[in-house]
């Protein structure tokens, strides 16, 4: 899918990638909870639930960045205490934050987080999304896409590869 450059393209990317991810995650829920996917840190393993927790965490971070800005607070990106070159650490935090959440509720939380992202995008116009840098050289639309629909695509690919390897 091409990189979105308008609100409509971003909404389409979010909808299409989320739908494809949900279909793959629904198939993955029929498997066991074992940590058998390559993790977000080199040499680690994660479960499909961990992968969904990771996506929930990132969606919630993106919303929090925009909430902070709306309150006049400059957000600490990617998150307080973390830097862009150590993204395995927030991944581990997201896994822990959702470790006790049953699979069906994880999927509901992912849907709810996705809905908040869609509402965020709909609340911004093309100028706010794409006309000026929002973080360093990245526009708000690009930051949203890089941290939501792109990871959805990556997660779907991981799940489909894993499901094929297990003959599912």
PAZAPA-4460 file (N, C-alpha, C; in steps of 0.05 Angstrom, whole numbers, plus 32768, in hexadecimal, padded with zeros to 4 digits):
% residues 168
    n_x    n_y    n_z   ca_x   ca_y   ca_z    c_x    c_y    c_z   seq   type   mol
   8011   7FE9   8000   8000   8000   8000   8012   8019   8000     1      X     A
   800C   802C   7FEF   801C   8044   7FEE   801A   8055   8007     2      X     A
   802D   8066   800C   802D   8077   8024   8017   808C   8020     3      X     A
   8005   808E   8033   7FEF   80A2   8031   7FF9   80BF   8032     4      X     A
   7FEB   80D0   8022   7FF2   80EC   8021   7FDA   80FE   8027     5      X     A
   7FC3   80F2   802C   7FAB   8101   8032   7F9C   80F3   8049     6      X     A
   7F8A   8101   8055   7F7A   80F6   806A   7F6B   80DD   8060     7      X     A
   7F5F   80DF   8048   7F50   80C9   803D   7F62   80B0   8038     8      X     A
   7F7A   80B5   802E   7F8C   809F   8029   7F95   8092   8044     9      X     A
   7F99   80A3   8058   7FA1   8098   8072   7F8A   8088   807E    10      X     A
   7F72   8092   807D   7F5B   8083   8087   7F58   8068   8078    11      X     A
   7F5C   8069   805E   7F5A   8050   804E   7F6F   803C   8057    12      X     A
   7F88   8046   805A   7F9E   8034   8063   7F98   8028   807F    13      X     A
   7F8E   8039   8091   7F87   802F   80AB   7F72   801A   80AA    14      X     A
   7F5D   801F   809B   7F47   800C   8099   7F4F   7FF2   808C    15      X     A
   7F5D   7FF3   8076   7F66   7FDB   8067   7F79   7FCB   8077    16      X     A
   7F8D   7FD7   8083   7FA1   7FC8   8091   7F96   7FBD   80AB    17      X     A
   7F84   7FCB   80B8   7F78   7FC1   80D1   7F66   7FAA   80CB    18      X     A
   7F56   7FAB   80B5   7F45   7F95   80AE   7F55   7F7C   80A8    19      X     A
   7F6A   7F7E   8099   7F7B   7F67   8092   7F88   7F5C   80AB    20      X     A
   7F91   7F6D   80BD   7F9D   7F64   80D6   7F88   7F55   80E7    21      X     A
   7F70   7F60   80E9   7F5C   7F53   80F9   7F56   7F37   80EF    22      X     A
   7F55   7F34   80D5   7F50   7F19   80C9   7F66   7F06   80D1    23      X     A
   7F7F   7F0F   80CE   7F96   7EFD   80D6   7F96   7EF7   80F4    24      X     A
   7F90   7F0C   8104   7F8F   7F08   8121   7F79   7EF5   8129    25      X     A
   7F63   7EF6   811B   7F4D   7EE3   8122   7F55   7EC7   811D    26      X     A
   7F64   7EC2   8107   7F6F   7EA7   8102   7F83   7E9F   8118    27      X     A
   7F94   7EB2   8120   7FA9   7EAD   8134   7F9D   7EA6   814F    28      X     A
   7F85   7EAF   8154   7F79   7EAA   816F   7F72   7E8D   8172    29      X     A
   7F72   7E7D   815D   7F6B   7E61   815F   7F84   7E50   8167    30      X     A
   7F9A   7E5D   8168   7FB3   7E4F   8170   7FB8   7E52   818D    31      X     A
   7FCD   7E45   8197   7FD4   7E47   81B3   7FE1   7E62   81BA    32      X     A
   7FE4   7E68   81D4   7FF0   7E81   81DD   800E   7E82   81DD    33      X     A
   801B   7E6D   81D4   8038   7E6C   81D6   8046   7E82   81C7    34      X     A
   805D   7E8A   81D1   806D   7E9F   81C5   807E   7E93   81AF    35      X     A
   8073   7E94   8197   8081   7E86   8181   8086   7E98   8169    36      X     A
   8080   7EB2   816B   8086   7EC5   8155   80A1   7ED2   815C    37      X     A
   80B0   7EDA   8148   80C8   7EEA   814E   80BF   7F04   815C    38      X     A
   80CD   7F0B   8172   80C6   7F22   8182   80D0   7F3C   8176    39      X     A
   80C9   7F52   8184   80D2   7F6C   817B   80EE   7F73   8183    40      X     A
   80FA   7F62   8194   8117   7F64   819B   8125   7F4C   818F    41      X     A
   813C   7F50   8184   814C   7F3B   8178   814F   7F24   818C    42      X     A
   8149   7F0C   8183   814D   7EF4   8193   8136   7EEE   81A6    43      X     A
   8120   7EFD   81A4   8109   7EF9   81B6   80F2   7EEC   81A7    44      X     A
   80DF   7EE1   81B5   80C7   7ED6   81AA   80AF   7EE4   81B6    45      X     A
   809A   7EE4   81A8   8081   7EF0   81B2   8069   7EDF   81A8    46      X     A
   8053   7EE2   81B6   803B   7ED5   81AE   802A   7EE7   819C    47      X     A
   8016   7EDC   818F   8004   7EEE   8180   7FF7   7F03   8192    48      X     A
   7FF2   7EFC   81AB   7FE6   7F0F   81BE   7FFA   7F26   81C4    49      X     A
   8014   7F1F   81C6   8028   7F34   81C9   8028   7F47   81B1    50      X     A
   8026   7F3C   819A   8026   7F4C   8181   800E   7F60   8182    51      X     A
   7FF7   7F56   8189   7FDF   7F67   818B   7FE3   7F7C   81A1    52      X     A
   7FEE   7F74   81B8   7FF4   7F87   81CD   8007   7F9E   81C4    53      X     A
   801A   7F96   81B4   802D   7FAA   81A9   801E   7FBE   8198    54      X     A
   800C   7FB5   8187   7FFD   7FC7   8176   7FEA   7FD9   8186    55      X     A
   7FDE   7FCE   819B   7FCD   7FDE   81AC   7FDE   7FF4   81B9    56      X     A
   7FF5   7FED   81C3   8007   8000   81D0   800F   8017   81BE    57      X     A
   8016   8011   81A5   801D   8026   8192   8006   8037   818B    58      X     A
   7FEF   802B   8187   7FD7   803C   8181   7FD1   804F   8197    59      X     A
   7FD3   8045   81B0   7FCE   8056   81C7   7FE3   806C   81CA    60      X     A
   7FFC   8066   81C3   8011   807A   81C3   800B   8091   81AF    61      X     A
   8003   8089   8197   7FFD   809D   8182   7FE7   80B0   818C    62      X     A
   7FD2   80A4   8197   7FBC   80B5   81A1   7FC7   80C7   81B7    63      X     A
   7FD7   80BC   81C9   7FE1   80CD   81E0   7FF3   80E4   81D6    64      X     A
   8002   80E0   81C0   8012   80F5   81B5   8000   810D   81AD    65      X     A
   7FEB   8106   81A0   7FD9   811B   8196   7FC9   8128   81AD    66      X     A
   7FC2   8118   81C1   7FB4   8123   81D9   7FC7   8136   81E7    67      X     A
   7FE0   812F   81EA   7FF4   8141   81F7   7FF5   815B   81E7    68      X     A
   7FF9   8159   81CD   7FFB   8172   81BD   7FE2   8183   81C0    69      X     A
   7FCA   8177   81C1   7FB1   8186   81C4   7FB0   8195   81DE    70      X     A
   7FBE   818A   81F3   7FC0   8197   820D   7FD8   81AA   820F    71      X     A
   7FE6   81AE   81F9   7FFD   81C0   81F9   8016   81B4   8204    72      X     A
   8017   819A   8206   802F   818C   8211   803D   817E   81F9    73      X     A
   8057   8182   81F8   8067   8175   81E3   806B   8158   81EB    74      X     A
   8061   8145   81DC   8064   8128   81E4   8081   811F   81E2    75      X     A
   8087   810C   81F4   80A1   80FF   81F3   809E   80E7   81E1    76      X     A
   80AA   80E8   81CA   80A8   80D2   81B7   80C1   80C0   81B7    77      X     A
   80BE   80A6   81B5   80A5   8098   81B2   8094   8097   81CC    78      X     A
   80A1   8097   81E3   8093   8097   81FD   80A7   809F   8213    79      X     A
   809C   80AA   8229   80AF   80B1   823E   80C1   809A   8247    80      X     A
   80DB   809F   8247   80EE   808B   824F   80F8   8079   8239    81      X     A
   80EE   807D   8220   80F6   806C   820A   8100   807D   81F3    82      X     A
   8112   8072   81E3   811B   8080   81CB   8115   806F   81B2    83      X     A
   8117   807C   819B   8110   806E   8182   8123   8057   817D    84      X     A
   813B   8057   8187   814E   8041   8182   814C   802A   8196    85      X     A
   8138   802B   81A7   8135   8015   81BA   8117   800C   81BB    86      X     A
   810C   8007   81A4   80EF   8001   81A3   80E8   7FE6   81AD    87      X     A
   80FB   7FD5   81B2   80F5   7FBB   81BF   80EC   7FBF   81DC    88      X     A
   80F5   7FD4   81E9   80ED   7FD9   8205   80CF   7FE0   8207    89      X     A
   80C5   7FF3   81F7   80A8   7FF7   81F9   8098   7FDE   81F1    90      X     A
   80A2   7FCF   81DE   8094   7FB6   81D7   8091   7FA4   81EF    91      X     A
   80A7   7FA1   81FE   80A5   7F90   8216   8091   7F9B   822A    92      X     A
   8090   7FB6   822D   807D   7FC2   823E   8060   7FBD   8235    93      X     A
   805B   7FBF   821B   8040   7FBA   8210   8038   7F9D   8215    94      X     A
   804B   7F8A   8212   8045   7F6E   8218   803C   7F6B   8235    95      X     A
   804C   7F77   8247   8045   7F74   8264   802A   7F82   826A    96      X     A
   8025   7F99   825F   800D   7FA8   8264   7FF4   7F98   825D    97      X     A
   7FF6   7F86   8249   7FDF   7F77   8240   7FE1   7F59   8244    98      X     A
   7FF4   7F51   8255   7FF9   7F34   8259   7FE2   7F24   8263    99      X     A
   7FD1   7F30   8273   7FBA   7F22   827F   7FA0   7F26   8271   100      X     A
   7FA1   7F33   825A   7F88   7F39   824B   7F82   7F21   8239   101      X     A
   7F6B   7F15   823B   7F63   7EFF   8229   7F62   7F08   820C   102      X     A
   7F68   7EF4   81FB   7F6A   7EFA   81DE   7F52   7F09   81D3   103      X     A
   7F39   7F01   81D8   7F22   7F10   81CC   7F22   7F2E   81D5   104      X     A
   7F2A   7F33   81EE   7F2A   7F4F   81F8   7F42   7F5E   81EC   105      X     A
   7F58   7F50   81E6   7F6E   7F5D   81D9   7F65   7F67   81BD   106      X     A
   7F57   7F56   81AF   7F4E   7F5E   8194   7F3A   7F75   8196   107      X     A
   7F29   7F75   81AB   7F16   7F8C   81AF   7F26   7FA5   81B5   108      X     A
   7F3A   7FA3   81C6   7F4B   7FBB   81CC   7F59   7FC5   81B4   109      X     A
   7F63   7FB3   81A3   7F70   7FBC   818A   7F5B   7FCB   8178   110      X     A
   7F43   7FC0   8176   7F2F   7FCD   8166   7F28   7FE9   8172   111      X     A
   7F27   7FEB   818C   7F21   8004   8199   7F37   8018   8195   112      X     A
   7F50   800F   8197   7F67   8020   8193   7F68   802A   8176   113      X     A
   7F62   8018   8163   7F60   801F   8147   7F4A   8034   8143   114      X     A
   7F33   8031   814F   7F1D   8044   814D   7F26   8060   8157   115      X     A
   7F36   8060   816C   7F40   807A   8176   7F53   8087   8162   116      X     A
   7F63   8077   8155   7F75   8082   8140   7F64   808D   8129   117      X     A
   7F50   807F   8120   7F3F   8088   810A   7F32   80A2   8113   118      X     A
   7F28   80A4   812B   7F1B   80BD   8135   7F2F   80D4   8135   119      X     A
   7F48   80CE   813E   7F5D   80E2   813E   7F62   80ED   8122   120      X     A
   7F64   80DB   810E   7F6A   80E3   80F2   7F52   80F3   80E8   121      X     A
   7F3A   80EA   80EE   7F22   80F9   80E4   7F20   8115   80F1   122      X     A
   7F2C   8118   8108   7F2B   8132   8116   7F40   8145   810C   123      X     A
   7F51   813C   80FA   7F66   814D   80EE   7F60   8151   80D0   124      X     A
   7F67   8168   80C6   7F64   816C   80A9   7F7E   8166   809A   125      X     A
   7F7D   8167   8080   7F95   8161   8070   7FAC   8172   8077   126      X     A
   7FA7   818C   807C   7FBD   819E   8084   7FCA   8196   809E   127      X     A
   7FBA   818F   80B2   7FC5   8186   80CB   7FD4   816C   80C9   128      X     A
   7FCA   815B   80B7   7FD7   8140   80B3   7FF0   8141   80A2   129      X     A
   7FF0   8152   808D   8006   814F   8079   8014   8169   8071   130      X     A
   800C   8180   807A   8019   8199   8070   8031   81A2   807E   131      X     A
   8036   8198   8096   804D   81A2   80A5   8059   818C   80B6   132      X     A
   8073   818E   80BC   807E   817A   80CE   8070   817A   80E9   133      X     A
   806C   8162   80F3   805F   815F   810E   8074   8155   8122   134      X     A
   8086   8144   8119   809C   813A   812A   80B4   8138   8118   135      X     A
   80C8   8148   811E   80E0   814A   810D   80D7   8150   80F1   136      X     A
   80DD   813F   80DD   80D5   8145   80C2   80BB   8137   80BA   137      X     A
   80B0   8127   80CD   8098   8118   80C7   807E   8127   80CC   138      X     A
   806B   8125   80B9   8051   8131   80BD   8041   8120   80D1   139      X     A
   802C   812B   80DC   801A   811C   80EE   800F   8103   80E0   140      X     A
   8007   8106   80C7   7FFC   80EF   80B8   8011   80D9   80B5   141      X     A
   8029   80E1   80AF   803E   80CD   80AB   8044   80BF   80C6   142      X     A
   8045   80CE   80DC   804A   80C2   80F6   8034   80AF   80FE   143      X     A
   801B   80B6   80F8   8005   80A4   80FD   8008   808B   80ED   144      X     A
   800D   808E   80D3   8010   8076   80C2   8027   8065   80CA   145      X     A
   803E   8071   80D0   8055   8061   80D8   8051   8051   80F1   146      X     A
   803F   805A   8102   803B   804D   811C   8021   803F   811F   147      X     A
   8012   803D   810A   7FF8   802E   810B   7FF5   801C   80F2   148      X     A
   7FEF   8027   80DB   7FE9   8016   80C4   8002   8006   80BB   149      X     A
   8019   8012   80BC   8031   8002   80B5   8036   7FEB   80C8   150      X     A
   8034   7FEF   80E3   8037   7FD8   80F4   8020   7FC4   80F1   151      X     A
   8008   7FCD   80EA   7FF2   7FBA   80E4   7FFB   7FA7   80CE   152      X     A
   8006   7FB3   80B9   800F   7FA3   80A2   8024   7F8F   80AA   153      X     A
   8038   7F99   80B9   804D   7F87   80C2   8043   7F71   80D4   154      X     A
   8030   7F77   80E6   8025   7F63   80F8   8015   7F4E   80E8   155      X     A
   8006   7F57   80D5   7FF7   7F45   80C4   800A   7F31   80B6   156      X     A
   801F   7F3C   80AB   8033   7F2C   809D   803F   7F17   80B0   157      X     A
   8046   7F20   80C8   8051   7F0D   80DC   803D   7EF7   80E3   158      X     A
   8024   7EFF   80E8   8010   7EEB   80EF   800B   7ED7   80D8   159      X     A
   8009   7EE1   80C0   8004   7ED0   80A9   801B   7EBC   80A4   160      X     A
   8034   7EC6   80A7   804B   7EB5   80A4   804B   7E9F   80BA   161      X     A
   8045   7EA7   80D2   8044   7E95   80E9   802E   7E80   80E5   162      X     A
   8016   7E89   80DC   8000   7E77   80D8   8006   7E63   80C1   163      X     A
   8013   7E6C   80AC   801B   7E5A   8096   802F   7E45   80A0   164      X     A
   8042   7E4E   80B0   8056   7E3C   80BA   804A   7E26   80CC   165      X     A
   8034   7E2D   80D9   8026   7E1A   80EA   8010   7E0A   80DB   166      X     A
   800F   7E0F   80C1   7FFC   7E01   80B0   7FDF   7E0A   80B4   167      X     A
   7FDB   7E22   80BE   7FC0   7E2C   80C3   7FB6   7E3E   80AD   168      X     A
***
